[in-house]
Amino acid sequence: MSKDTLLVDYGHEDRDIYLHRVIRAAPFERNNHYHGTYEVYYQVAGRKHHFIKERAYNVAAGDLVFINKYDVHKSSVLGSPQHERIVLNFSDAFLGTDHPLFDPGLLRIFRRPNHLYRLKPQEQWLAEDLFRKMEEEVKNREEGYELALRLLVTQLLLFASRLKEAEVDAADDPLSPTHKRIAEVVRHINAHYAERMALAGLAERFAMSPSYLSRTFKKVTGFTLVGYQNLVRIREAQTLLGTTADTVASISEKVGFEQFAHFNRTFRKVAGTSPTRYRKWNR
């Protein structure tokens, strides 16, 4: 197989509903990103490496992954590049309060500390059957298919809520001492993103040399230290733009940018538009 095989492509990951299934034959890595929708990732075949929020995971066939909205994540090749996966994204509005079966508790799985669930064969069959039914609905688009999708997503979340909150086997856990130390750095940046963070100061705080910290952080997370801090700052700026009446300049200062021009450039690079336009679209 020399080309990717697209099986399903419906909607958009930043809109109400998105369903995407693909078989990849060549190496493919998804850049560091986040979005305002919930994501469910199912590995049909092959393996992938994922960095989600503060942890790294080796994802194998039959694994189900839950990523909360605005959690920074990245996927990369693990072993052979050939794999098949399903991605489902949906918004708060998609399963909002007007949905007759809406229950806020169904979203609790996205806030659990562990993002990966290694399904047993019977559980794999149940999950794959629900995804199959979703695919049939978006392909056929018969009357009421959007309601059917909402019901199927609700059913998937109910199934997921009953999964035991247990870690994967230790032998499969990629959280080596190095990964755990970098996770501590990530948590520190998440909590103190608005502060000035010199590389030397971070390295001293976590008992690493500056060069080792810089190199290892990039290897584990896919980010540079500055790149990750700026991404967290812009994510917070997006929240403030959509939920407060603060001026853009004030928000720039609150999230830690010393120069307004730097904030504008970084915001455009991350969000693909200016802060003013982003606010207009998201108010």
N, C-alpha and C positions, 0 to 999 in steps of 0.2 A: 504494500500500500504506500503510495508516494504522496498522497494528498489527504488533507483533513476531510472527514465526511460529516457534514452538518445534518443532523437528524431533526432537530426542532429549534426554531428561533422565533420567539413570540414576545412582543412587548419590549420594554427597556428597563435596565436595572435601577434607574433612578425614578421610575414612574410607579404606577399602582401595582403592576404585575409583570414579571419577566420569567420566562421559561426557556432554557437553552440547553440543548444536548448535543455533544459533538464527540466524534472519535478522532483523536489526533495521532498522526504518524510521525510528525517531526517535532523537535524540541519547541516547547512553548512556555513562556514565563509571563505571568500577569504582574505588571508593575505594582508597586506599593500604592494602595488607594483605599478609599472608604466611601460610603454612600449613605444616604438617609433612609435606606430600606433594609429590612431584615433579609439575611441570606441563609439558604439551606443548600449545602453542597453534598452530593452523593457520588462516591467513587464506584463506578460500575466495573471497571477493569483497570489494571495497571496500578501505579503508585505515584504519589506527588508529595512534595514537601511544602508545608504551609507554616507561615508565621502569622499569628493572630494576636493582636493586642500586645501581650507580654510573653507569649509562649510559642514554641516551635513544635510541630507535629509531623510525623511520618504517616501519611494517609494511604491506606491500602484498599483493595476492592472489598466492598461491603461496609465501608466506614461512612458514617453520616456526620456531617459537621454543621454546627450552628454558629452564625456570626451575627452579633448584634449590630444594629444601625450605628454608624459612625465609628465602629471599631476598625482601626487600621489593620490591613491584612495584605498578604502577598503569597503567591504560589510559585513554585519552581520545580524543575525536573528532579526526579529521584530515581536513579538507575536508568532503565530504558525509557525513552521519550514517549513510547506508544502507550496510550491510555484512553479511557472513555469516562466521561463524567456528565452529571446533570447539575445545573445550577437553577435554583428557584429564588427569586427576589419578590418581596411584596411590601407594600407600604402600610402605615397605620390606617390610612383611609380605606384600604382594600378590605381589612377586617375590622372596620370601625364600629361605632356604637349602633349604627343603623343595621348592622348584620344581626339577624335574629338569633344566631348561635354564638355571638361574640362573648368571650370571657377573657378578661385581662390575664388570668392565670395561665392561659395558653402560651403567652409570650415569655413566661418565666424561664423557659429553657435557654433563651438567648442571654440571660444574665447569670447563668451558672458559671463557675470558674473554669470548668472543663468544657472545651468546645467540641471534642471528638467523642463519638460513641461507636464502638466496634460491635456491629450487629451480629446476632446469631443467625443461622440459616433461615429459620422461620421468620425472624424479624426482617431479614433482607427481602424475603418474598413479599411480605406485607408492604414494605416501603416501595419496592419496585412496582408492585401492582398499583399503588396510588399514583406514582409518577406516570405509569403507563396510561391510566385513565385521564390524567391531566393532558398528556400528549394527544390522546384521541379527541378531547374536547377542543383543543386549539387547532387541530388539523381539520376537523369536520365543521366546527363553528355552527352547530345547529342551534335552534331557538333555545335560549336560556343557558347557553354554554358558560357565560360569565358567572352566573349564579352557581353553576355546577363546579366551576373552578374554586369559588370561595368555599363551597362545602368540602371539596377535596383537600384544600389547604388546611381548613379547620380540622379535618380528620387526620391529616398528617401531623399537625401540632398536638392533637390529643394522643396519638400514638407515641409521639416523642416525649410527651410529659410523663408517660409511664415508664420510660427507660430509666434504669437504675443509674444514679449519679456516681459512677465508679471510674477510676482511672484505668487506662489501658495497661496491659501487662508491662511490668518493669522492663523486660527484655526489649519491648518495642518502644519504650519511652525515650525520645531523643534529648530529654532534658539532662544533659551532662552537667557537671559542675560549671563548665564554661557557659553553657546556655543559661543556667540559673543566675550566674553573676550578671550576664547581660540583661536578663529579665529584671533584675534589681535596678539596673541603670535605666531601663525603659520606664519602670514604675516611678522612679525619681523624676524623670523628665515629664511624665504625665502629670505629676503633682506640682511641679515647680517650673512649668514651661515659660511663665512670664518673667522669670528671673534670668539674669545674665549667667551663662554657663561656659566658662573657659574650659578647654580640653584639659589643661593641666590640673585645674581644680577638681573636675570630675574624676580624673585618673587617680588623684590623691585620695579622694573620698572613698573610692572603691578598690584601693590598693592594687592598681595596675599602672603600668607605664603608659604614657600618652599614646605611643605608637601602637602598643598592643591593644589598648582600648579602642582606638580608632579603627584598626584593622579587623578586630574581632566583632565589633558592633556591626560593621558593614557586612561581614560574612554571615552572621546569624540573622540579622533583620533585613538586609538588603538596602538599608539606609546609611547615609553618613549621619553623624551625630547632629550636625547643623541642619541637615535636610529633614531629619525626624522632628527635631524641635520646631522648625518652621511649619511642618505639616500639622502638628498638634496645635500650634498657635492659630493657624488659619482655620482649622476645624472649629475652634472656640469662637473665632471672629464670625464665622458663618452663623453660629448659634445666636450670638449677640445681635447680629444684623437682622435676623428674622424674628427676634423675640423682644427687643428693646427699642427705645427711641433715641439711644445714644448716638452722637455724631460719629461719622466714620473715623475722624481723627482721634476721638476719645477711645473708640474701640481699639484702634491701632496701638495706643499707649497701654490700654488694659491688658492686651495679650502679649505685651513685651517688646514691641518694635520701637526702637529709638528714633528711627527716621521714617517719616510718613511715606516718602517715595519708595523706600525699601519694602514697606508693607504693601503698597499698591502693586509693585512688580511681583512680589511673592504671591499675593492673592490671585493675580491674573494667571500666574504659572500653575497654581494648584487648582483653582476653581474654573479657569477657562473664561472668566469675565471679570469686570471691575466690581469692587465692593458695592458701588451705587446701583449698578444693574442687578447684582445678586439680590440686594435688599428689595428692589422693585419687584422682582420675580417671586420672591419668597415671603412677602408680607401678606 
